[in-house]
Amino acid sequence: MPAPSPLPAGLPPLDPTALAHGRRVAAHLHDLIARAGGWLPFEQWMDAALYAPCLGYYAAGSAKLAEGGATPAGDFVTAPELTPLFGRALATQVAHVLRAAGSNRVLEFGAGTGALAESVLQALDEMGIAARYAIVEVSADLRARQARRLAACGDRVAWLDALPEAFDGCVLANEVLDAMPVRLFRWDEAGRLCERGVVSQHAGAFARQDRPAPPDLAAALAERMPALPGYASEINLRAEAWVRAMGGWLRRGAALLIDYGFPRAEYYHPQRAGGTLMCHLRHHAHGDPLVLPGLQDVTAHVDFTAMADAALAGGLDVLGYTSQARFLVEAGLPALLARQMEGADAAAQARAVAPVQKLLSEAEMGELFKVLAVGRGLDGPLPAFARGDRRHML
Ligand SMILES: C[S@@+](CC[C@H](N)C(=O)[O-])C[C@H]1O[C@@H](n2cnc3c(N)ncnc32)[C@H](O)[C@@H]1O
C-alpha cells in the first residue's frame, strides 16, 4: 500500500487510525488513476477524495464539522454550528417563502450535522408554521449524524434518496456548492488552455499534470475570461448543472444558496492567478489538495455569476444576491441577539455575541460569504434583499 504524502507544515500530527484510513484512500485513488490510463481529471479525483463510498472525506466517519463551534474538534466550523441564531435569522426568510409559495415544505441539501435544520424548525414552530423538512445528503455518515440530532422531530423530518419531481417551498444549501468537485485549468506560458489532472508518482505520492483542455472546457471558459498565460483557476460545472436542474423541479418557491465566493469579475480577476482551491484539516487551511486525500476537506469558492446564469438557464428567476452580513442584518439577526441577551449574565452575553460578530464581521464571514436567492412564482422581493441587493454586480 502506498505511503501517504508528507503533512503540510504546521499541521498537528494525525493518529495512526486516520493515517491508515488515508493510505486506503490513497490506494483507491492510485487505482482510479491507473484505470484511467495514468491521468485523472482533477474533478474526478476530488469527487473520489471527498465522496468515494466508505473512503471519501464526506463518506467515511471522520469528525469533519466542529459541532458547537467552541472546541477545535473536527476540521472546520460552519455558520449553523457557530450559533443557532444563524438558522433563526434564516428562518424569517424561509417563513416568507413558505407563505408566498403556499407551502409548508423545506428541502435542505447537505445538512451537515443537522444544526441548521434544528434551528430553522424550532424558529418556524415559534412562528406557528408546522413545517415538513426534507434533507438530501450524499454522505451516509452525516445522514446518520443528522438522524441522531433530529430524532425528536419524528416524521416531520425525512431523508430523500432522489430529487423530488416537483417541489413547492423553500430550498436551503449552506456551504454545499463549495463542496462540489471542480475542474482545474491553466493557460500555459504560450497561452494554450490546459486541464489539470492528477498522476501517481513514485513512493505513493500524487502530482498535478496538465493536458490540453477538451472542447467543452475551452467553450465554457471562452465565455468567462480572456486567455492569461500562467493563470490557473477552477470552474464548477457540476454546481452549475445542479442549479440549472433545480429549474426542472422547483415549481413554486425559492432556494437560498449561502456560500463563500464572488461575482465573476472578482473570481477570475487577473490578480487571483492561483484560483481559490482550499483544504481544511484540524482547523488549518492550506492549498495542497493532493496530500492526505480522504482526511481533509477540499473546497473552492463559488462563482455566483455562474450560479445566477445557471438559474436563468433553468428557467428560474434570480431573486436577490447580497453579503451574508447584510442578509442576516435585514433578516433580523441583531434583534434575535438582543432577545437572547436579555437577562443573561455578562459571560453568557459574551458567549452569544462572539459567534454573531464572526458571522457579520467583514474581516471574517460577513463579506466573503454571500446569499443568492433563486426561485419561481413568488411576487415581490424577499425582505432580506430589500436593502443592499447586489444583483447588478453579478
Ligand atoms: C461543508 S459541508 C456543509 C454542511 C452544512 N450545510 C453546514 O453548513 O454545516 C458540505 C455538505 O454538503 C454535502 N453535499 C455535497 N454535495 C452534495 C450534493 N450534491 N447533494 C447534497 N449534499 C451534498 C456534504 O455531504 C456535506 O454535508
The ligand as an SDF file (V2000), in Angstrom:
LIG
                    3D

 27 29  0  0  0  0  0  0  0  0999 V2000
  -19.1660   21.9140    4.0630 C   0  0  0  0  0  0  0  0  0  0  0  0
  -20.4360   20.7800    4.4560 S   0  0  0  0  0  0  0  0  0  0  0  0
  -21.7110   21.8890    4.9790 C   0  0  0  0  0  0  0  0  0  0  0  0
  -22.6830   21.2340    5.9130 C   0  0  0  0  0  0  0  0  0  0  0  0
  -23.8330   22.1000    6.4130 C   0  0  0  0  0  0  0  0  0  0  0  0
  -24.6460   22.6110    5.3510 N   0  0  0  0  0  0  0  0  0  0  0  0
  -23.3460   23.2150    7.3050 C   0  0  0  0  0  0  0  0  0  0  0  0
  -23.4310   24.3670    6.9070 O   0  0  0  0  0  0  0  0  0  0  0  0
  -22.8760   22.9310    8.4150 O   0  0  0  0  0  0  0  0  0  0  0  0
  -20.9800   20.2490    2.8640 C   0  0  0  0  0  0  0  0  0  0  0  0
  -22.1740   19.3180    2.8990 C   0  0  0  0  0  0  0  0  0  0  0  0
  -22.7020   19.1610    1.5800 O   0  0  0  0  0  0  0  0  0  0  0  0
  -22.9370   17.7950    1.3210 C   0  0  0  0  0  0  0  0  0  0  0  0
  -23.0130   17.6460   -0.1400 N   0  0  0  0  0  0  0  0  0  0  0  0
  -22.0550   17.8240   -1.0560 C   0  0  0  0  0  0  0  0  0  0  0  0
  -22.5320   17.6840   -2.3180 N   0  0  0  0  0  0  0  0  0  0  0  0
  -23.8620   17.4400   -2.1840 C   0  0  0  0  0  0  0  0  0  0  0  0
  -24.9300   17.2290   -3.1090 C   0  0  0  0  0  0  0  0  0  0  0  0
  -24.7200   17.2010   -4.4250 N   0  0  0  0  0  0  0  0  0  0  0  0
  -26.1650   16.9950   -2.6220 N   0  0  0  0  0  0  0  0  0  0  0  0
  -26.3880   17.0150   -1.2810 C   0  0  0  0  0  0  0  0  0  0  0  0
  -25.4260   17.1990   -0.3550 N   0  0  0  0  0  0  0  0  0  0  0  0
  -24.1720   17.4200   -0.8060 C   0  0  0  0  0  0  0  0  0  0  0  0
  -21.8200   17.1220    2.0930 C   0  0  0  0  0  0  0  0  0  0  0  0
  -22.0110   15.7670    2.3000 O   0  0  0  0  0  0  0  0  0  0  0  0
  -21.8830   17.9350    3.4030 C   0  0  0  0  0  0  0  0  0  0  0  0
  -22.9460   17.5410    4.2290 O   0  0  0  0  0  0  0  0  0  0  0  0
  1  2  1  0
  2  3  1  0
  2 10  1  0
  3  4  1  0
  4  5  1  0
  5  6  1  0
  5  7  1  0
  7  8  2  0
  7  9  1  0
 10 11  1  0
 11 12  1  0
 11 26  1  0
 12 13  1  0
 13 14  1  0
 13 24  1  0
 14 15  1  0
 14 23  1  0
 15 16  2  0
 16 17  1  0
 17 18  1  0
 17 23  2  0
 18 19  1  0
 18 20  2  0
 20 21  1  0
 21 22  2  0
 22 23  1  0
 24 25  1  0
 24 26  1  0
 26 27  1  0
M  CHG  2   2   1   9  -1
M  END
$$$$
